Amino acid sequence: MKMKNILLAGVMAYMGISLLISCQEEGLVVNGNDISYINFNKDLTKDTTRISFEIYPLEEGMDVKIAEVPVEVAIFGKIQDKDLEFTISQDENMSTLPASQCILSEKYVFKGGQLLDTIYVKIKNSPDLKTTTKYIALKINAEGEVGEGVATYSRAIIAVTDRLVKPDWWDLKDMDGEYSTVDYYYLGFYSDTKYRMFLEILRENDDELFDGKDKVKLRKYSLLLKYEVAEYNELHPGAPLRDEKGALIEVPVAG
């Protein structure tokens, strides 16, 4: 029954995306000089931001985990030379996470003179996310000097769960757009067991959540994981460390 509910939520989200694009394509955005069109910087039909509360710490004095999620936005049309205030909201028709779990600021600011900027939204965990994945669809509110951009970039889709999921940065295709350097040069192929070990190393050595962008840190912590696996295997001859599927845990980083 739970699997049916997850599949149903996915189908409903897809239908909502298709309807949204179909409706907006009837009146394509005109690149005017008096309106600043703000888009999210991910294609909603391809790029879902995935959040796993398992990697977030429980802040002192809090009884529930809160994830602060970066969301990149882009601007075209009228490029402002001053800071531009705008608001966002949750598209209830495309969201399955209750609005009470998504904490939005009253106003956001797009810095003057920039084409790209990053805003942050806060999302609260809940017990049901231990067994399900829910979705948030954020939209730019068209008001004042701000217009909603092109259809395929008009929503930011965020998938939220409290189960461990493969992070976006592990899958980033940065070798001629075909291969992931994380797979081939640093951590090797993904498994939950390997990722949990990597997270433990991060928690012991770094206070910040790792986003995969700093390749110096990626190499450093990949090496620490490689040494940890080697040490375990040395202490357990004939029974090397394996992941949840029984595959050997291998870390290819050189060093």
C-alpha positions as CSV (number, residue, x, y, z in Angstrom):
1,M,0.0,0.0,0.0
2,K,2.9,2.4,0.8
3,M,4.5,1.7,-2.5
4,K,1.2,2.4,-4.3
5,N,0.9,5.7,-2.4
6,I,4.4,6.7,-3.5
7,L,3.8,5.8,-7.1
8,L,0.5,7.7,-7.1
9,A,2.2,10.8,-5.7
10,G,4.8,10.6,-8.5
11,V,2.1,10.2,-11.2
12,M,0.2,13.2,-9.8
13,A,3.3,15.3,-9.7
14,Y,4.1,14.4,-13.3
15,M,0.6,15.2,-14.4
16,G,0.9,18.5,-12.6
17,I,4.1,19.3,-14.4
18,S,2.7,18.4,-17.8
19,L,-0.4,20.5,-17.3
20,L,1.7,23.5,-16.0
21,I,4.0,23.5,-19.1
22,S,1.0,23.0,-21.5
23,C,-0.8,26.0,-20.0
24,Q,2.2,28.2,-19.9
25,E,3.3,27.4,-23.4
26,E,0.1,29.1,-24.6
27,G,1.5,32.4,-23.5
28,L,5.3,32.3,-23.8
29,V,7.2,34.9,-21.8
30,V,8.2,38.0,-23.8
31,N,11.6,39.3,-22.8
32,G,10.5,42.8,-21.9
33,N,12.6,45.7,-20.6
34,D,10.3,46.7,-17.8
35,I,9.9,43.3,-16.0
36,S,12.6,41.2,-14.4
37,Y,11.7,37.5,-15.0
38,I,13.0,35.2,-12.3
39,N,13.4,31.5,-13.0
40,F,14.7,28.6,-10.9
41,N,18.0,27.3,-12.4
42,K,16.9,23.7,-12.7
43,D,14.7,22.1,-15.4
44,L,11.7,20.9,-13.4
45,T,11.2,18.0,-15.9
46,K,14.7,16.6,-15.3
47,D,16.4,18.0,-12.2
48,T,14.8,17.2,-8.8
49,T,16.7,18.3,-5.7
50,R,16.8,15.4,-3.3
51,I,17.0,16.0,0.5
52,S,17.7,13.2,3.0
53,F,17.2,14.2,6.7
54,E,19.5,11.3,7.7
55,I,22.5,13.5,6.8
56,Y,21.4,16.5,8.8
57,P,22.2,16.9,12.5
58,L,19.6,17.6,15.2
59,E,20.4,21.1,16.3
60,E,20.8,21.8,20.0
61,G,17.6,22.7,21.7
62,M,15.5,21.5,18.7
63,D,13.1,18.5,18.8
64,V,12.9,18.1,15.0
65,K,15.5,18.3,12.2
66,I,15.4,21.2,9.9
67,A,17.1,21.2,6.5
68,E,18.2,24.6,5.0
69,V,18.1,24.0,1.3
70,P,19.9,26.2,-1.2
71,V,17.9,27.0,-4.3
72,E,19.6,28.7,-7.3
73,V,17.6,31.4,-9.2
74,A,18.3,33.2,-12.5
75,I,17.1,36.5,-13.9
76,F,16.5,37.8,-17.4
77,G,14.5,40.6,-19.0
78,K,15.2,43.7,-17.0
79,I,18.6,43.2,-15.2
80,Q,18.5,45.2,-12.0
81,D,21.3,47.4,-10.9
82,K,19.9,47.3,-7.4
83,D,18.7,44.5,-5.1
84,L,15.4,43.2,-6.2
85,E,12.9,41.8,-3.6
86,F,10.6,39.0,-4.6
87,T,8.5,36.3,-2.9
88,I,8.0,32.6,-3.5
89,S,5.2,30.2,-2.5
90,Q,4.5,26.5,-2.5
91,D,2.4,25.2,-5.4
92,E,-0.1,23.1,-3.6
93,N,-1.3,21.4,-6.7
94,M,2.1,19.9,-7.3
95,S,3.3,19.3,-3.7
96,T,2.7,16.4,-1.4
97,L,4.6,17.7,1.6
98,P,2.3,19.7,3.9
99,A,2.8,23.5,3.6
100,S,3.4,23.6,7.4
101,Q,6.7,21.7,6.9
102,C,8.1,24.2,4.4
103,I,9.3,27.5,6.0
104,L,9.6,30.3,3.5
105,S,10.8,33.8,4.2
106,E,8.4,36.7,3.7
107,K,10.8,38.2,1.1
108,Y,13.9,37.1,-0.8
109,V,16.5,39.3,-2.4
110,F,18.1,38.9,-5.9
111,K,21.3,40.9,-5.6
112,G,21.7,43.8,-8.1
113,G,23.9,43.3,-11.2
114,Q,23.8,39.5,-10.9
115,L,22.4,36.9,-13.4
116,L,22.4,34.1,-10.8
117,D,21.8,34.1,-7.1
118,T,21.0,31.6,-4.3
119,I,18.1,31.7,-1.9
120,Y,17.5,29.3,1.0
121,V,14.3,27.6,2.2
122,K,13.9,25.6,5.4
123,I,12.1,22.2,5.5
124,K,11.0,20.4,8.7
125,N,11.3,16.6,9.1
126,S,8.4,14.4,10.2
127,P,8.1,10.8,11.3
128,D,6.3,9.6,8.1
129,L,9.4,10.6,6.0
130,K,11.1,7.5,7.4
131,T,9.0,5.4,5.0
132,T,8.0,7.8,2.3
133,T,9.3,10.5,-0.1
134,K,7.3,13.7,-0.4
135,Y,7.6,16.5,-2.9
136,I,7.6,20.3,-2.7
137,A,7.1,22.5,-5.7
138,L,8.2,26.1,-5.2
139,K,7.1,28.9,-7.5
140,I,8.0,32.6,-8.1
141,N,5.2,35.0,-7.4
142,A,4.6,37.4,-10.2
143,E,4.1,40.8,-8.7
144,G,5.4,44.4,-9.1
145,E,8.6,44.4,-11.1
146,V,8.9,40.6,-11.0
147,G,7.5,38.2,-13.6
148,E,7.4,34.4,-13.7
149,G,9.9,33.0,-16.2
150,V,9.7,30.2,-18.8
151,A,7.6,27.2,-18.0
152,T,10.2,24.4,-17.6
153,Y,12.1,26.6,-15.0
154,S,9.1,28.0,-13.3
155,R,9.1,25.5,-10.4
156,A,11.8,24.1,-8.1
157,I,11.0,20.5,-7.3
158,I,12.4,19.1,-4.0
159,A,12.0,15.5,-3.0
160,V,12.2,15.0,0.8
161,T,12.7,11.8,2.8
162,D,14.3,10.7,6.1
163,R,15.9,7.7,4.4
164,L,19.4,7.7,3.0
165,V,19.5,8.7,-0.7
166,K,22.4,9.1,-3.1
167,P,23.4,12.7,-3.1
168,D,23.1,14.8,-6.3
169,W,26.8,15.6,-6.3
170,W,27.8,11.9,-6.5
171,D,26.0,11.6,-9.8
172,L,27.2,14.9,-11.3
173,K,28.4,14.2,-14.9
174,D,31.5,16.3,-15.1
175,M,33.7,14.2,-17.4
176,D,32.6,15.3,-20.9
177,G,29.0,15.1,-19.6
178,E,29.1,11.3,-19.6
179,Y,30.9,10.1,-16.5
180,S,31.0,11.1,-12.9
181,T,34.5,11.9,-11.4
182,V,33.2,10.8,-8.0
183,D,32.6,7.3,-9.4
184,Y,35.9,7.1,-11.3
185,Y,38.4,9.1,-9.4
186,Y,37.3,9.5,-5.8
187,L,34.7,7.3,-4.0
188,G,33.8,4.6,-6.6
189,F,30.3,3.3,-7.2
190,Y,27.6,4.3,-4.7
191,S,26.3,2.1,-1.9
192,D,24.4,3.1,1.3
193,T,27.0,1.5,3.4
194,K,29.9,3.4,1.7
195,Y,28.0,6.7,1.9
196,R,27.2,6.2,5.7
197,M,30.9,5.6,6.3
198,F,31.8,8.7,4.3
199,L,29.2,10.7,6.3
200,E,30.8,9.6,9.6
201,I,34.2,10.8,8.4
202,L,32.6,14.1,7.4
203,R,31.0,14.5,10.8
204,E,34.3,13.8,12.6
205,N,36.3,16.3,10.5
206,D,34.0,19.0,9.1
207,D,31.1,21.1,10.6
208,E,29.6,22.0,7.3
209,L,27.3,19.9,5.1
210,F,29.3,18.6,2.1
211,D,27.9,19.6,-1.3
212,G,30.5,17.9,-3.5
213,K,31.9,21.1,-5.0
214,D,35.1,21.3,-3.1
215,K,37.3,18.7,-4.8
216,V,40.1,19.2,-2.3
217,K,37.8,18.2,0.5
218,L,36.4,15.4,-1.6
219,R,39.9,13.9,-2.2
220,K,40.9,14.4,1.4
221,Y,37.8,12.6,2.9
222,S,37.9,9.9,0.1
223,L,41.4,9.1,1.2
224,L,40.4,8.8,4.8
225,L,37.6,6.4,3.8
226,K,40.1,4.4,1.7
227,Y,42.4,4.1,4.7
228,E,39.5,3.1,7.0
229,V,38.4,0.4,4.6
230,A,42.1,-0.9,4.2
231,E,42.5,-1.0,8.0
232,Y,39.3,-3.0,8.4
233,N,40.3,-5.4,5.7
234,E,43.8,-5.8,7.3
235,L,42.2,-6.7,10.7
236,H,39.7,-9.1,9.1
237,P,41.7,-11.2,6.6
238,G,39.5,-13.4,4.5
239,A,36.4,-11.3,5.3
240,P,36.8,-7.9,3.6
241,L,34.3,-5.1,4.1
242,R,31.2,-5.4,2.0
243,D,28.2,-3.2,1.4
244,E,24.5,-3.9,2.0
245,K,24.3,-5.9,-1.3
246,G,27.4,-8.0,-0.6
247,A,29.7,-6.2,-3.0
248,L,33.2,-5.3,-1.9
249,I,33.7,-1.7,-0.8
250,E,36.3,-0.2,-3.0
251,V,37.5,3.4,-3.0
252,P,39.6,4.2,-6.1
253,V,41.1,7.6,-5.1
254,A,44.8,7.6,-5.7
255,G,47.1,8.0,-2.7
